Amino acid sequence: MMSPGDQQIDAVYIDDVTEAFVVALDRLCEGIVDGEETYSVTSRKPIQLKELAEIYEKVTGKQLTIEWGQRPYRKREVMSPWSRGNRLPGWSPKISIEDGISRIT
């Protein structure tokens, strides 16, 4: 029994996250960084929780037993991910949600 599943998530595969750290380190080592920099590591393609479940079922061929809408959203439920950060120059995710799921299942 789940909430309606309209919460959005922004999933980035761990290999892409570690690559972002390498790109940030390269910027530092090459002297490109002037002072302090702050960036977000994001797919820029948030999806709804119920859509993630559908993608998982499609990729794995497994049926999830989810009863959407059987629970209310919690107080202060986070419905969308923080999205105001600047993208790290020279980095973008390479692994799709589908490929990421297939790699971990």
C-alpha positions as CSV (number, residue, x, y, z in Angstrom):
1,M,0.0,0.0,0.0
2,M,1.5,3.2,-1.2
3,S,0.7,6.9,-1.6
4,P,-0.6,8.0,-5.0
5,G,3.1,8.0,-6.2
6,D,3.2,11.5,-7.7
7,Q,6.4,12.4,-5.9
8,Q,9.2,13.2,-8.3
9,I,12.7,11.8,-8.0
10,D,15.9,12.7,-9.9
11,A,17.9,9.5,-10.1
12,V,21.6,9.6,-11.2
13,Y,23.5,6.3,-11.6
14,I,26.5,6.0,-9.2
15,D,29.0,5.8,-12.0
16,D,27.8,9.2,-13.3
17,V,28.0,10.6,-9.8
18,T,31.6,9.5,-9.3
19,E,32.4,10.9,-12.8
20,A,31.1,14.2,-11.6
21,F,33.6,14.1,-8.7
22,V,36.4,13.4,-11.2
23,V,35.3,16.3,-13.4
24,A,35.2,18.6,-10.3
25,L,38.6,17.4,-9.2
26,D,40.1,18.0,-12.7
27,R,38.7,21.6,-12.6
28,L,40.5,22.1,-9.3
29,C,43.8,20.5,-10.4
30,E,43.8,22.4,-13.7
31,G,43.3,25.7,-11.9
32,I,40.0,26.4,-13.5
33,V,38.4,26.9,-10.1
34,D,38.5,30.5,-8.8
35,G,37.4,30.4,-5.2
36,E,34.6,28.2,-4.2
37,E,32.2,26.5,-6.6
38,T,28.9,24.8,-5.9
39,Y,27.1,22.5,-8.4
40,S,24.3,20.0,-8.4
41,V,24.6,16.6,-10.0
42,T,21.3,16.0,-11.6
43,S,19.7,14.2,-14.6
44,R,17.5,17.2,-15.2
45,K,14.8,14.6,-15.9
46,P,12.8,14.0,-12.8
47,I,10.2,11.2,-12.9
48,Q,7.3,10.3,-10.7
49,L,7.7,7.5,-8.3
50,K,4.9,5.5,-10.0
51,E,6.7,6.0,-13.3
52,L,9.9,4.6,-11.8
53,A,8.0,1.5,-10.7
54,E,6.7,1.1,-14.3
55,I,10.2,1.4,-15.7
56,Y,11.5,-1.1,-13.2
57,E,8.8,-3.6,-14.2
58,K,9.5,-3.1,-17.9
59,V,13.3,-3.4,-17.6
60,T,13.2,-6.4,-15.2
61,G,10.1,-8.2,-16.4
62,K,9.0,-8.4,-12.8
63,Q,5.5,-7.3,-11.6
64,L,5.5,-5.2,-8.5
65,T,2.6,-5.5,-6.2
66,I,1.9,-1.9,-5.4
67,E,-1.4,-0.5,-4.5
68,W,-1.1,3.2,-5.4
69,G,-3.3,5.7,-3.5
70,Q,-3.9,3.5,-0.5
71,R,-2.0,5.8,1.9
72,P,-2.1,9.6,2.1
73,Y,1.0,11.7,1.5
74,R,2.9,12.4,4.7
75,K,3.0,15.9,6.3
76,R,5.8,17.8,4.6
77,E,6.1,15.2,1.9
78,V,8.8,16.2,-0.6
79,M,7.1,16.2,-3.9
80,S,9.8,17.4,-6.2
81,P,13.6,17.4,-5.9
82,W,15.7,20.5,-5.4
83,S,16.6,21.8,-8.8
84,R,18.1,25.2,-8.5
85,G,21.8,24.3,-8.7
86,N,24.1,24.9,-11.6
87,R,25.2,21.9,-13.6
88,L,28.9,21.1,-13.3
89,P,30.6,22.3,-16.5
90,G,32.0,19.4,-18.6
91,W,29.7,16.8,-17.0
92,S,26.4,15.3,-17.9
93,P,24.9,11.9,-17.0
94,K,25.5,9.1,-19.5
95,I,23.6,6.2,-18.0
96,S,19.8,6.3,-18.5
97,I,17.4,5.2,-15.8
98,E,16.6,2.0,-17.8
99,D,20.3,1.1,-18.1
100,G,21.0,1.9,-14.5
101,I,18.2,-0.4,-13.4
102,S,19.4,-3.2,-15.7
103,R,22.9,-2.9,-14.2
104,I,21.7,-3.4,-10.6
105,T,19.2,-6.2,-11.1
